[in-house]
Amino acid sequence: MKIHKNAYFTPLARYEVVTRVEAGQSQGTIAAALGVWREAVNMWYRRVLQAAEPAQAAPDRSSRLQTSTTRMRRPSPI
């Protein structure tokens, strides 16, 4: 897996977020300690909870948009 050199949320950091939230720390405190926004901590914690298998918890996803509002439709064949 390629990890960007400036990435805050590596798999190890995601594990750290989950363990700290489950230990009872507030998401604001965790965010301040990791130097990220509280919303980012909440997002990764939710992704881990929604993961199908713990081993695959919070897999990386593409940042590419899944849909586009300005995408043109293909013309139908005549």
N, C-alpha and C positions, 0 to 999 in steps of 0.2 A: 504494500500500500504506500502510495506517495503521500508524504505529509509535508505541507508547506513549512518553510523554515521559520515563519512568523506565526504559525498557527497556535492559538491559545488552547483550543480544545482537541488535544490529541486523545487517543483512547485512554491513556493514563489519567489525564485531566478529567475526562468524563466519569471515570471510575471514582475519582476523588470527589467530584460533585455529588454523586449518588451516595457515597458513604457519609459525607458530611450532612446532607439533607436528612438521611435516615437516622443519623446520630442526634438530630434535633437542632442543628444550627439553622439560623434564618438564611434565606436565600440572599438577602442583602449583605450579610456578613461574609458569606462565601464569595459573592461577587467582588466585594472590596478586597478580599484576600487574594483572589486570582487576577484582579485588575480588569474585570469585564463588567458588562451591564447585568443587572438583576434579571432582565428579560432573557438574556442568553442562558443563564443558569437554569431558569424555569424551563426554557425550550429543551435543553439537553436532558433535564431530569424527566420531562414528559416523554421524550423520545425513548429513553431507556425503559420507562414503565410500559410503553406500548410495544416494545420489541418482542418478537415472537419467542426467541430463545435467549436466555441470559448470556450465552457465549457470543451471540451476535448482537448484543445490546448496543443500540444507537449506532448502526453502521453509517459510514459516510454516504452522503447522497450528493448527486450533482447539483450545482447551483443554477443550472440551466432551467429556464422556464419550461413548464410542462405544457402550457397552452399560450397562445398569443391572441390578443383581441384584435390585432390588425392583420392577422394572417388571411391571405386571399384564398378563396375556395377554388378548387380545380374546376375548370369548365367541364361539363358533362359531354361525353362523346356523342356526336350527332349521327 
